Amino acid sequence: MIFSKFLQLLGMAGGVTAKRDLTGGITNLTAAGRDVMADLGIGGAGAWIVVGNADPTGAIDSLAAIQSTLDSCGVAGGGIVYLPCGSFKVSNVLLIPSNVVLVGAGMLATKLISPAGQLPGKLVNGGWTYATVSMIGVANAGVRDLTIDHATNSAWCNGVQIGSAIGTLSTDCSVERIRLLGFDSHQYLIWNYRATGTVINDNVVVGNMAPNSVLDMQGIEVYGGHNIRIIGNTLSSVGGGGAILVWEDEIPGSTTDFSNIVIGQNIIDGGRNAISVNPVTTAKNIIVAGNVLSNQTRSGVSLTSTAAAILENISIDGNAINNQVQYGIELNGAGSTAWRDVLITGNAVLTITDAGGRGVSISSASNVNISGNTVKGSSGYSAVLDGAAKILISGNVFDTAALHGMDITGASSEVTVKGNKIFGYGTTTGYGIHVGPADRVQVVSNIFRFGGSEIEAVYSTGTNTTISGNVPDYIPGFQTPFYNQGSGAISNRFWGTKDNNGNIKAAGFVGRVDIAAGYANTNVSPFSLSQFWNNAAVAFDGIVLSISDYGSAAGSKLLQILGGAGGATSYFAIAKDGKIGIGTATPKSALHVVGLPVYASNAAAITGGLTAGAFYRSSADPDLCIVH
């Protein structure tokens, strides 16, 4: 769009007549050019100025020619300074004045090349800047549509700097459609230093750093500031540093919070952390959305804070995060409880490679809603809560983890895990959900599918744990899917998989529906069926068991109750012919009782502990007696 308008302004397309002077002095374009500038939203008096006396071959230093053009445009009230096609050597910092935008012919057509080593730097408003292009203490300045090259000559300097530590703050500046080629060194390729209203859009940042470089390069760093947009950028090869790093650094004397930061639709490949947000005191309205983050050596999105920090209205939404080493999404609150309205929603986290890695990790943080995410393929855990409080985890799919699907530990409290699908857990060893040292954890209405050798869907040693309404989709063999060794209640539904006939089964069972409750060291009923009758005019049947027998084999049973160690002893049986057995699985008469105690008399039976109405044998005739 912009380049096509430049072609018009430079006489390369119809509609505008302009003098194209690339060799001598400054060319001010017509009012038509100023109209186009207004369309682009550029402030100032409206001058279009083409840089002259600059060497497009890069053999001669073009710093003075470009800087004098920028200064002249600023003195005239602002406008656009156009730098045409070519490679321009700049031996020091280019300073862009207020209301001036430096625009190239395109990021592949116009190139600024910095010399080897560190730039001499310039002193501006009492502070030094060492960036190829700087906007210090200015408003409505910008740079667009060109390349800044540190790689060719191994330049050791920053790329674009907006704002500084001291003096007047920069406001409403922009960096758009810039290609930045870094050199393996400590440098910030785009650096917002306490500036406000900055737009960093549609840039391409190539760090050219080794994957595990110990040098701290930042692709884009926001060190303080407010109302920042970082949208549509592509970053790669930033080595050991972060691709986008947002630090809080409160502006001296400012009462404005570190707030209104949007990081969206960026593509980031490589680096340690793709996106890091690190507030120190107060951060509000931070949005990280729609980014594609791949191949980081630590994490895709990292949000960490100090214990004193206040975080409010933070959203991590709709990001695609792939092939991380340690964390997909990491929140670490350092014990702060002043987190409010923190959302992690709709993200896809695929492949965590570290053996202890975590798809989603929440440590020492509170008031977090984790909903609608998919985490698949973790060599460690799908999700971990460690010392977290007031956490809602709902509607997520946690699929395939070598260890626990979810680990809730570290004295976490007030956690609700509801309506999630937890599949393929424990491919090495682990549970669907492990509740360790934790309090007031609710595990409700989740679906589990076993993935490895440890089959417990939920294993809890916490206090006040509620495990209710969950459905294990598949449990191999006669095992305990819900195990509460701490305190709390267990109340869950049957599990199984349907065979080709529509029967619901679990491997190792022969029944059509098998219902089992988990182990608990509290006095809870493994199975309870209740019905409330409240109509005296209607007869009710409490439990109806109807079995149609059209030719079953001899020895078939309508009902059998087993107990004892391993459930191997038959306590009660009803054979297919209606004969009832107590203490035997093969009744031979209408009522067949085995195992009655033997006493010589009624008095002896009472002495032996029987009470009125109990049956016993006397080994005489009559043999069957009733205590009276």
Secondary structure, DSSP 8 states (H G I E B T S, - for coil): -HHHHHHHHTTSSTT------SSSS-EE--HHHHHHHHHTT--SS-EEEE--S--TTSSSB-HHHHHHHHHHHHHTT-EEEEE-SEEEE--S-EE--TTEEEEES-TTTEEEE--SB----EEETTEEE-EEEEE-S-BS-EEEEEEEESTTTTB-SEEEEE--SSSS--BS-EEEEEEEE--SSS-EEEEEES-BS-EEES-EEE----TT-SS--EEEEEES-SSEEEES-EEE--TTS-SEEEE----TT----EEEEEEES-EEESSSEEEEEE-SSEEEEEEEES-EEE--SSEEEEEE--TT-EEEEEEEES-EEEEESSEEEEEE-TT---EEEEEEES-EEEEE-STT-EEEEEES-EEEEEES-EEEEESSEEEEEES-EEEEEES-EEEEESS-SEEEETTEEEEEEES-EEEEE-SSS--SEEE-SEEEEEEES-EEEE-SS---SEEE-SBSEEEES-EEEE--SS--SEEE-SSEEEE-----EE-TTS-EE-TT--SSS-----EESS---S---------TTS---S-------SS--TT-EEEEEEESGGG-EEEEEEETTS-EEES-SS--SSEEE----B-SSHHHHHHTT--TT-EEE-SSSS-EEE--
